[in-house]
């Protein structure tokens, strides 16, 4: 990260972020006064089952996806006395909002906060296509669409969203 990309006003107080950890490690980190952020993927959709690239296409949860979200909400609410989650944020797409709704209702008794920056990556004309369809339609790099959001741009957007959320919630989980 160069100096232009780093803004000290957005620095997180922890000495270094922990991306993945076990429940035991999470307890230890929380006992050090660190805040916890859980990233949860939405439940299953019919496009997931068909292995279609979803991106920003607003594909709803299917029955299995709703069941997954309910089960996860039960799991998280079962340990929330230790986690003390203060807020739930969601992408504006229905599959994410519906998944977050179950969790937010179980933990906080309210709707999740929609954060536009959490919207999924924009795959442009690739959305809805399977891998086989993409390979067939775009046979070489010269035919590949140029308006697909890069992984780097999506990562920068997610980082901004995480920092904005951190500023709003302070050191809360």
Z-matrix of the N, CA and C atoms (Angstrom, degrees):
N
C 1 1.451
C 2 1.520 1 107.62
N 3 1.316 2 117.37 1 124.69
C 4 1.461 3 119.14 2 177.56
C 5 1.520 4 109.83 3 -86.92
N 6 1.310 5 116.81 4 172.23
C 7 1.451 6 121.74 5 -176.35
C 8 1.521 7 113.97 6 -60.78
N 9 1.326 8 117.15 7 -29.95
C 10 1.468 9 120.17 8 -179.40
C 11 1.517 10 111.86 9 -70.93
N 12 1.332 11 116.61 10 -29.92
C 13 1.462 12 119.70 11 -177.90
C 14 1.531 13 112.02 12 -84.15
N 15 1.314 14 117.68 13 -20.13
C 16 1.460 15 121.43 14 -175.99
C 17 1.516 16 109.78 15 -97.44
N 18 1.308 17 116.55 16 128.02
C 19 1.451 18 122.02 17 178.36
C 20 1.521 19 106.82 18 -120.39
N 21 1.324 20 116.85 19 112.17
C 22 1.460 21 119.83 20 -175.11
C 23 1.523 22 112.41 21 -61.99
N 24 1.313 23 118.33 22 -23.42
C 25 1.463 24 120.57 23 177.42
C 26 1.522 25 110.84 24 -66.61
N 27 1.327 26 116.78 25 -21.69
C 28 1.460 27 121.00 26 -179.62
C 29 1.523 28 112.17 27 -102.13
N 30 1.326 29 117.98 28 7.49
C 31 1.460 30 119.67 29 -178.13
C 32 1.518 31 110.59 30 -65.46
N 33 1.291 32 115.26 31 141.23
C 34 1.457 33 120.77 32 177.51
C 35 1.520 34 107.34 33 -90.44
N 36 1.319 35 117.13 34 140.57
C 37 1.450 36 122.58 35 -171.89
C 38 1.519 37 114.20 36 -66.62
N 39 1.306 38 119.37 37 -26.18
C 40 1.453 39 121.18 38 -179.03
C 41 1.523 40 109.82 39 -63.45
N 42 1.316 41 116.04 40 147.52
C 43 1.455 42 119.43 41 -178.76
C 44 1.519 43 111.19 42 -63.64
N 45 1.288 44 117.73 43 -34.26
C 46 1.464 45 121.39 44 174.11
C 47 1.518 46 107.88 45 -159.78
N 48 1.320 47 116.52 46 144.69
C 49 1.470 48 118.15 47 179.30
C 50 1.527 49 111.08 48 -73.82
N 51 1.303 50 115.38 49 149.36
C 52 1.452 51 122.04 50 174.24
C 53 1.518 52 105.82 51 -110.01
N 54 1.326 53 116.85 52 115.98
C 55 1.452 54 119.71 53 -172.79
C 56 1.511 55 113.37 54 -79.60
N 57 1.298 56 116.79 55 -43.11
C 58 1.457 57 120.76 56 -179.83
C 59 1.522 58 107.41 57 -136.61
N 60 1.307 59 116.06 58 139.64
C 61 1.453 60 118.05 59 178.44
C 62 1.523 61 109.98 60 -155.39
N 63 1.308 62 114.40 61 162.79
C 64 1.460 63 120.94 62 177.40
C 65 1.528 64 108.69 63 -79.75
N 66 1.330 65 118.16 64 165.07
C 67 1.473 66 119.53 65 175.28
C 68 1.531 67 112.50 66 -56.69
N 69 1.317 68 117.51 67 -38.05
C 70 1.473 69 120.80 68 179.06
C 71 1.531 70 109.90 69 -63.68
N 72 1.332 71 116.44 70 -44.10
C 73 1.463 72 119.73 71 178.10
C 74 1.528 73 110.67 72 -64.40
N 75 1.325 74 117.01 73 -38.95
C 76 1.465 75 120.67 74 178.54
C 77 1.526 76 110.27 75 -60.84
N 78 1.328 77 117.25 76 -44.32
C 79 1.468 78 120.58 77 177.87
C 80 1.525 79 110.74 78 -58.37
N 81 1.332 80 116.21 79 -44.29
C 82 1.464 81 120.22 80 -179.45
C 83 1.523 82 110.85 81 -64.03
N 84 1.320 83 117.26 82 -42.82
C 85 1.461 84 120.51 83 -179.98
C 86 1.525 85 111.27 84 -66.26
N 87 1.327 86 116.74 85 -39.82
C 88 1.461 87 120.17 86 178.17
C 89 1.522 88 110.67 87 -65.41
N 90 1.337 89 116.92 88 -35.44
C 91 1.472 90 119.73 89 179.29
C 92 1.524 91 111.45 90 -68.08
N 93 1.333 92 117.26 91 -18.41
C 94 1.467 93 121.80 92 176.03
C 95 1.525 94 111.91 93 -84.98
N 96 1.331 95 116.40 94 0.58
C 97 1.456 96 119.98 95 179.83
C 98 1.518 97 114.13 96 87.92
N 99 1.304 98 117.50 97 11.08
C 100 1.463 99 120.21 98 177.68
C 101 1.519 100 109.37 99 -79.53
N 102 1.305 101 115.31 100 156.02
C 103 1.456 102 118.83 101 176.31
C 104 1.531 103 108.83 102 -94.71
N 105 1.306 104 114.92 103 156.66
C 106 1.453 105 122.34 104 -176.80
C 107 1.518 106 109.66 105 -113.98
N 108 1.313 107 116.47 106 133.82
C 109 1.453 108 122.20 107 174.43
C 110 1.514 109 106.85 108 -123.45
N 111 1.311 110 116.18 109 122.90
C 112 1.459 111 121.37 110 176.21
C 113 1.516 112 108.19 111 -102.27
N 114 1.316 113 116.69 112 127.67
C 115 1.454 114 121.13 113 173.85
C 116 1.512 115 107.23 114 -104.28
N 117 1.316 116 115.86 115 123.69
C 118 1.456 117 121.90 116 -176.17
C 119 1.518 118 108.52 117 -121.05
N 120 1.304 119 115.75 118 129.99
C 121 1.462 120 119.80 119 176.09
C 122 1.520 121 108.36 120 -83.26
N 123 1.307 122 115.98 121 148.15
C 124 1.457 123 121.16 122 179.05
C 125 1.520 124 111.05 123 -60.89
N 126 1.327 125 115.93 124 161.61
C 127 1.453 126 121.31 125 175.86
C 128 1.527 127 111.72 126 -69.40
N 129 1.296 128 115.14 127 175.74
C 130 1.456 129 123.85 128 -174.82
C 131 1.530 130 112.73 129 -65.60
N 132 1.336 131 115.44 130 142.19
C 133 1.465 132 122.76 131 173.36
C 134 1.528 133 108.27 132 -121.60
N 135 1.318 134 115.99 133 167.01
C 136 1.469 135 119.38 134 176.32
C 137 1.524 136 110.99 135 -63.46
N 138 1.327 137 117.90 136 -31.72
C 139 1.462 138 120.09 137 177.80
C 140 1.523 139 110.87 138 -69.88
N 141 1.340 140 118.37 139 -33.11
C 142 1.465 141 119.89 140 173.84
C 143 1.522 142 110.24 141 -60.25
N 144 1.328 143 115.23 142 -45.54
C 145 1.461 144 120.91 143 -179.17
C 146 1.528 145 110.34 144 -60.99
N 147 1.331 146 117.17 145 -41.51
C 148 1.466 147 122.32 146 -178.67
C 149 1.533 148 112.16 147 -81.54
N 150 1.337 149 116.78 148 -1.53
C 151 1.472 150 122.53 149 -179.52
C 152 1.535 151 111.67 150 61.09
N 153 1.350 152 115.25 151 38.75
C 154 1.466 153 121.13 152 176.67
C 155 1.532 154 108.75 153 -93.78
N 156 1.297 155 115.95 154 142.97
C 157 1.453 156 121.84 155 177.87
C 158 1.530 157 108.23 156 -72.71
N 159 1.340 158 117.05 157 120.10
C 160 1.468 159 120.66 158 -175.20
C 161 1.514 160 113.61 159 -89.94
N 162 1.308 161 117.45 160 -52.60
C 163 1.454 162 119.41 161 -176.98
C 164 1.514 163 111.58 162 53.68
N 165 1.313 164 117.01 163 -128.84
C 166 1.466 165 122.01 164 -175.44
C 167 1.522 166 114.27 165 -91.33
N 168 1.314 167 117.23 166 1.42
C 169 1.458 168 119.34 167 175.23
C 170 1.520 169 107.86 168 -66.57
N 171 1.307 170 116.52 169 131.44
C 172 1.466 171 121.15 170 -172.68
C 173 1.533 172 111.00 171 -84.12
N 174 1.314 173 114.91 172 78.72
C 175 1.462 174 122.08 173 -179.91
C 176 1.534 175 107.94 174 -92.52
N 177 1.344 176 118.32 175 123.95
C 178 1.472 177 120.18 176 -177.22
C 179 1.519 178 112.79 177 -76.12
N 180 1.313 179 114.43 178 163.12
C 181 1.463 180 120.35 179 172.64
C 182 1.517 181 109.09 180 -62.60
N 183 1.321 182 116.80 181 146.68
C 184 1.464 183 119.77 182 169.86
C 185 1.526 184 107.93 183 -93.74
N 186 1.317 185 118.34 184 -176.96
C 187 1.466 186 121.24 185 -177.47
C 188 1.527 187 112.07 186 -58.72
N 189 1.340 188 116.39 187 -41.47
C 190 1.470 189 119.48 188 177.76
C 191 1.524 190 111.07 189 -63.80
N 192 1.329 191 116.72 190 -38.29
C 193 1.460 192 120.89 191 178.82
C 194 1.517 193 112.76 192 -63.90
N 195 1.332 194 116.23 193 -40.53
C 196 1.472 195 119.29 194 175.43
C 197 1.526 196 110.36 195 -63.41
N 198 1.328 197 116.72 196 -42.99
C 199 1.469 198 120.54 197 179.69
C 200 1.536 199 110.65 198 -63.26
N 201 1.329 200 117.05 199 -40.32
C 202 1.470 201 120.48 200 177.42
C 203 1.525 202 110.98 201 -61.65
N 204 1.317 203 116.63 202 -44.03
C 205 1.463 204 120.92 203 -178.33
C 206 1.529 205 111.14 204 -65.99
N 207 1.322 206 116.88 205 -40.00
C 208 1.468 207 120.70 206 176.76
C 209 1.524 208 109.95 207 -62.01
N 210 1.320 209 116.58 208 -45.67
C 211 1.476 210 121.35 209 -178.88
C 212 1.530 211 110.82 210 -62.88
N 213 1.331 212 116.46 211 -42.48
C 214 1.462 213 119.35 212 178.87
C 215 1.527 214 110.90 213 -66.05
N 216 1.321 215 117.57 214 -39.88
C 217 1.467 216 120.78 215 177.58
C 218 1.533 217 110.28 216 -59.97
N 219 1.321 218 116.58 217 -41.52
C 220 1.467 219 120.52 218 177.47
C 221 1.523 220 110.94 219 -63.61
N 222 1.318 221 116.65 220 -43.24
C 223 1.460 222 121.60 221 -179.60
C 224 1.528 223 111.36 222 -62.42
N 225 1.328 224 116.36 223 -48.67
C 226 1.467 225 119.83 224 -178.64
C 227 1.525 226 110.93 225 -67.87
N 228 1.327 227 117.62 226 -40.60
C 229 1.466 228 118.79 227 -179.70
C 230 1.519 229 111.18 228 -66.41
N 231 1.323 230 117.06 229 -25.84
C 232 1.461 231 120.98 230 177.81
C 233 1.520 232 113.83 231 -68.22
N 234 1.331 233 117.20 232 -20.73
C 235 1.470 234 120.71 233 179.23
C 236 1.525 235 112.08 234 -118.36
N 237 1.331 236 117.26 235 6.88
C 238 1.456 237 119.64 236 -175.51
C 239 1.525 238 113.37 237 -67.70
N 240 1.321 239 118.75 238 -20.44
C 241 1.466 240 119.00 239 175.79
C 242 1.526 241 110.38 240 -61.98
N 243 1.335 242 117.04 241 -28.03
C 244 1.463 243 121.08 242 177.04
C 245 1.530 244 111.46 243 -89.70
N 246 1.326 245 117.07 244 -32.58
C 247 1.466 246 120.89 245 -176.41
C 248 1.523 247 112.38 246 -83.16
N 249 1.321 248 116.90 247 -38.22
C 250 1.461 249 123.31 248 -178.54
C 251 1.531 250 112.14 249 53.21
N 252 1.314 251 115.19 250 57.98
C 253 1.456 252 120.99 251 179.01
C 254 1.527 253 108.91 252 -70.66
N 255 1.335 254 116.28 253 132.16
C 256 1.465 255 120.91 254 -174.50
C 257 1.519 256 113.19 255 -100.56
N 258 1.326 257 118.01 256 -20.08
C 259 1.459 258 119.83 257 -175.33
C 260 1.518 259 109.56 258 -157.19
N 261 1.328 260 115.48 259 151.60
C 262 1.459 261 122.36 260 175.40
C 263 1.517 262 107.07 261 -124.88
N 264 1.325 263 116.15 262 128.36
C 265 1.463 264 122.76 263 179.95
C 266 1.519 265 109.17 264 -114.27
N 267 1.325 266 115.83 265 154.92
C 268 1.454 267 120.64 266 -176.47
C 269 1.518 268 111.79 267 -147.11
N 270 1.308 269 114.84 268 152.69
C 271 1.460 270 122.56 269 166.21
C 272 1.529 271 107.46 270 -62.34
N 273 1.318 272 118.74 271 157.45
C 274 1.464 273 120.25 272 177.62
C 275 1.531 274 114.35 273 -75.61
N 276 1.324 275 118.50 274 -9.44
C 277 1.462 276 120.10 275 -178.47
C 278 1.525 277 110.84 276 -74.68
N 279 1.328 278 116.40 277 145.63
C 280 1.465 279 121.29 278 -171.76
C 281 1.524 280 113.16 279 -59.93
N 282 1.328 281 118.75 280 -37.12
C 283 1.470 282 119.63 281 -178.59
C 284 1.524 283 111.18 282 -63.87
N 285 1.329 284 116.40 283 -36.35
C 286 1.461 285 120.64 284 177.96
C 287 1.526 286 111.03 285 -77.25
N 288 1.336 287 116.17 286 -44.37
C 289 1.473 288 119.62 287 179.65
C 290 1.524 289 111.52 288 -61.43
N 291 1.337 290 117.05 289 -42.75
C 292 1.463 291 119.58 290 179.71
C 293 1.521 292 111.48 291 -65.38
N 294 1.334 293 117.13 292 -40.90
C 295 1.467 294 120.30 293 177.16
C 296 1.522 295 110.11 294 -62.58
N 297 1.340 296 116.21 295 -45.93
C 298 1.467 297 120.92 296 180.00
C 299 1.522 298 111.83 297 -66.68
N 300 1.321 299 117.59 298 -31.12
C 301 1.462 300 121.64 299 -179.59
C 302 1.530 301 110.99 300 -59.75
N 303 1.323 302 115.93 301 -45.97
C 304 1.469 303 119.40 302 178.96
C 305 1.525 304 110.88 303 -59.28
N 306 1.311 305 115.91 304 -44.28
C 307 1.462 306 120.71 305 -177.61
C 308 1.525 307 110.47 306 -68.34
N 309 1.327 308 117.24 307 -47.51
C 310 1.461 309 121.24 308 -177.63
C 311 1.523 310 111.59 309 -63.95
N 312 1.324 311 116.44 310 -41.12
C 313 1.479 312 119.89 311 177.10
C 314 1.529 313 110.64 312 -61.40
N 315 1.332 314 116.36 313 -44.53
C 316 1.466 315 120.24 314 -177.96
C 317 1.527 316 111.96 315 -66.72
N 318 1.336 317 116.83 316 -37.24
C 319 1.471 318 120.16 317 -175.70
C 320 1.518 319 113.63 318 -89.51
N 321 1.330 320 116.09 319 -39.78
C 322 1.464 321 119.99 320 -168.42
C 323 1.519 322 114.22 321 -122.64
N 324 1.344 323 116.99 322 -10.72
C 325 1.455 324 120.55 323 -178.64
C 326 1.517 325 113.68 324 67.93
N 327 1.328 326 116.76 325 27.96
C 328 1.468 327 120.11 326 -179.60
C 329 1.522 328 109.57 327 -149.10
N 330 1.332 329 115.37 328 172.51
C 331 1.458 330 121.27 329 178.14
C 332 1.524 331 110.58 330 -71.81
N 333 1.333 332 117.33 331 152.21
C 334 1.466 333 119.50 332 174.33
C 335 1.526 334 110.17 333 -71.64
N 336 1.298 335 116.56 334 159.27
C 337 1.455 336 122.47 335 175.50
C 338 1.522 337 108.16 336 -87.43
N 339 1.318 338 116.09 337 125.90
C 340 1.463 339 120.23 338 179.01
C 341 1.527 340 108.68 339 -84.12
N 342 1.312 341 115.19 340 130.41
C 343 1.463 342 122.45 341 179.61
C 344 1.527 343 107.40 342 -121.44
N 345 1.321 344 116.60 343 109.64
C 346 1.469 345 121.81 344 -176.11
C 347 1.527 346 112.67 345 -56.51
N 348 1.334 347 117.50 346 -34.13
C 349 1.470 348 120.54 347 -178.62
C 350 1.527 349 113.06 348 -66.94
N 351 1.318 350 117.28 349 -15.91
C 352 1.464 351 120.54 350 179.30
C 353 1.526 352 112.75 351 -84.73
N 354 1.318 353 117.59 352 2.17
C 355 1.462 354 119.85 353 179.89
C 356 1.538 355 109.31 354 -59.52
N 357 1.299 356 115.23 355 149.67
C 358 1.445 357 121.03 356 -176.20
C 359 1.526 358 111.64 357 -65.37
N 360 1.292 359 114.63 358 166.21
C 361 1.473 360 122.18 359 -179.81
C 362 1.524 361 109.97 360 -61.69
N 363 1.325 362 116.35 361 142.37
C 364 1.461 363 122.67 362 179.51
C 365 1.527 364 109.41 363 -88.89
N 366 1.324 365 115.71 364 111.16
C 367 1.464 366 120.94 365 -179.84
C 368 1.524 367 112.42 366 -98.53
N 369 1.320 368 117.59 367 3.70
C 370 1.460 369 122.69 368 176.03
C 371 1.528 370 111.26 369 54.89
N 372 1.322 371 117.27 370 -130.90
C 373 1.469 372 121.48 371 -175.09
C 374 1.526 373 113.23 372 -70.12
N 375 1.332 374 117.85 373 -7.32
C 376 1.467 375 120.62 374 177.58
C 377 1.527 376 111.75 375 -77.64
N 378 1.325 377 116.34 376 -19.62
C 379 1.462 378 120.00 377 -176.57
C 380 1.527 379 110.73 378 -62.17
N 381 1.313 380 115.21 379 135.15
C 382 1.455 381 122.30 380 179.60
C 383 1.516 382 113.36 381 92.03
N 384 1.316 383 116.42 382 -11.86
C 385 1.456 384 119.59 383 -178.89
C 386 1.526 385 111.47 384 -90.17
N 387 1.329 386 115.89 385 146.10
C 388 1.462 387 120.73 386 171.17
C 389 1.532 388 107.65 387 -81.59
N 390 1.320 389 117.38 388 170.30
C 391 1.458 390 121.21 389 177.88
C 392 1.530 391 110.36 390 -59.85
N 393 1.320 392 116.87 391 -43.01
C 394 1.469 393 120.49 392 179.58
C 395 1.526 394 110.95 393 -61.74
N 396 1.323 395 117.25 394 -41.87
C 397 1.462 396 120.70 395 178.67
C 398 1.524 397 111.45 396 -65.57
N 399 1.318 398 117.04 397 -38.66
C 400 1.468 399 120.63 398 177.99
C 401 1.522 400 110.66 399 -63.76
N 402 1.339 401 116.33 400 -44.57
C 403 1.471 402 119.84 401 179.46
C 404 1.524 403 111.50 402 -63.89
N 405 1.312 404 116.09 403 -36.44
C 406 1.466 405 120.07 404 -179.92
C 407 1.528 406 111.47 405 -71.72
N 408 1.316 407 116.50 406 -42.03
C 409 1.464 408 121.13 407 -176.05
C 410 1.522 409 112.58 408 -76.44
N 411 1.318 410 116.83 409 -36.88
C 412 1.462 411 121.99 410 -177.12
C 413 1.526 412 108.08 411 -117.91
N 414 1.326 413 115.42 412 86.46
C 415 1.463 414 121.59 413 -171.01
C 416 1.517 415 114.24 414 -76.44
N 417 1.319 416 118.01 415 -22.18
C 418 1.467 417 119.89 416 177.79
C 419 1.524 418 109.01 417 -147.58
N 420 1.320 419 114.95 418 171.91
C 421 1.467 420 119.31 419 -175.80
C 422 1.526 421 112.47 420 -64.10
N 423 1.319 422 117.56 421 -23.78
C 424 1.461 423 120.75 422 179.13
C 425 1.519 424 113.47 423 -69.95
N 426 1.332 425 117.07 424 -22.40
C 427 1.468 426 120.05 425 -179.75
C 428 1.523 427 112.50 426 -100.37
N 429 1.322 428 116.84 427 -5.84
C 430 1.466 429 120.69 428 -176.76
C 431 1.527 430 109.75 429 -68.75
N 432 1.346 431 118.26 430 138.17
C 433 1.470 432 120.21 431 -178.62
C 434 1.526 433 111.84 432 -63.43
N 435 1.312 434 115.67 433 142.18
C 436 1.468 435 120.61 434 -177.45
C 437 1.525 436 112.93 435 -96.85
N 438 1.320 437 116.98 436 -6.20
C 439 1.464 438 119.05 437 -177.07
C 440 1.524 439 113.32 438 -98.60
N 441 1.329 440 118.07 439 17.00
C 442 1.460 441 122.55 440 175.42
C 443 1.527 442 108.02 441 -76.08
N 444 1.332 443 116.63 442 132.33
C 445 1.464 444 120.40 443 178.06
C 446 1.528 445 108.90 444 -64.21
N 447 1.304 446 116.89 445 128.43
C 448 1.463 447 120.57 446 -179.02
C 449 1.529 448 110.49 447 -70.67
N 450 1.311 449 114.92 448 156.25
C 451 1.469 450 120.21 449 175.83
C 452 1.520 451 109.80 450 -59.84
N 453 1.327 452 116.69 451 -38.93
C 454 1.459 453 121.18 452 179.86
C 455 1.525 454 111.12 453 -62.24
N 456 1.337 455 116.76 454 -46.86
C 457 1.471 456 120.36 455 179.46
C 458 1.525 457 111.31 456 -62.86
N 459 1.318 458 116.20 457 -40.94
C 460 1.466 459 119.85 458 178.09
C 461 1.523 460 110.51 459 -63.90
N 462 1.331 461 117.10 460 -40.90
C 463 1.470 462 120.87 461 179.23
C 464 1.527 463 111.13 462 -63.92
N 465 1.323 464 117.46 463 -41.15
C 466 1.469 465 121.33 464 177.61
C 467 1.526 466 109.87 465 -62.39
N 468 1.319 467 116.78 466 -42.97
C 469 1.471 468 121.65 467 179.32
C 470 1.525 469 110.68 468 -63.52
N 471 1.332 470 117.41 469 -41.74
C 472 1.471 471 121.26 470 178.90
C 473 1.523 472 110.66 471 -66.21
N 474 1.325 473 116.06 472 -39.98
C 475 1.464 474 119.34 473 178.55
C 476 1.525 475 109.98 474 -62.47
N 477 1.336 476 116.81 475 -43.51
C 478 1.468 477 120.57 476 177.64
C 479 1.524 478 110.52 477 -60.29
N 480 1.325 479 116.34 478 -42.75
C 481 1.471 480 119.92 479 178.86
C 482 1.520 481 110.28 480 -61.59
N 483 1.329 482 116.71 481 -44.97
C 484 1.471 483 120.26 482 -179.54
C 485 1.527 484 110.96 483 -62.55
N 486 1.313 485 117.32 484 -41.76
C 487 1.466 486 120.56 485 179.15
C 488 1.526 487 111.51 486 -67.55
N 489 1.334 488 117.56 487 -39.57
C 490 1.468 489 120.64 488 176.99
C 491 1.528 490 110.63 489 -62.15
N 492 1.317 491 115.94 490 -43.55
C 493 1.463 492 120.70 491 178.69
C 494 1.527 493 109.95 492 -64.00
N 495 1.316 494 116.72 493 -42.52
C 496 1.463 495 120.88 494 179.50
C 497 1.526 496 110.42 495 -60.08
N 498 1.335 497 116.92 496 -41.74
C 499 1.462 498 120.29 497 178.91
C 500 1.522 499 111.18 498 -64.06
N 501 1.330 500 117.83 499 -36.81
C 502 1.466 501 121.59 500 -178.76
C 503 1.523 502 111.81 501 -72.84
N 504 1.322 503 116.74 502 -36.61
C 505 1.466 504 119.62 503 -174.67
C 506 1.522 505 113.15 504 -97.87
N 507 1.326 506 117.59 505 -10.82
C 508 1.457 507 119.83 506 -177.30
C 509 1.510 508 110.23 507 68.59
N 510 1.280 509 117.15 508 -132.02
C 511 1.462 510 121.88 509 -176.44
C 512 1.533 511 111.92 510 -97.91
N 513 1.330 512 116.63 511 18.02
C 514 1.465 513 119.71 512 -179.25
C 515 1.528 514 109.85 513 -85.11
N 516 1.330 515 114.15 514 160.32
C 517 1.469 516 119.80 515 -179.17
C 518 1.516 517 110.32 516 -81.33
